[in-house]
Amino acid sequence: MTAGDTPAEALANREEAMAAWIESCLISGDPIPGPAKSPAPVA
């Protein structure tokens, strides 16, 4: 999860959030799932 004062700022912060999550998984030995096989729903 990420946050920001604007939607654009929140999106910019996502790279840092994803990197922190991956690092946490690697440290704890948790698996990192691959990409989903089904497309995401479009609203």
Secondary structure, DSSP 8 states (H G I E B T S, - for coil): ----SSHHHHHHHHHHHHHHHHHHHHHHT-------SS-----
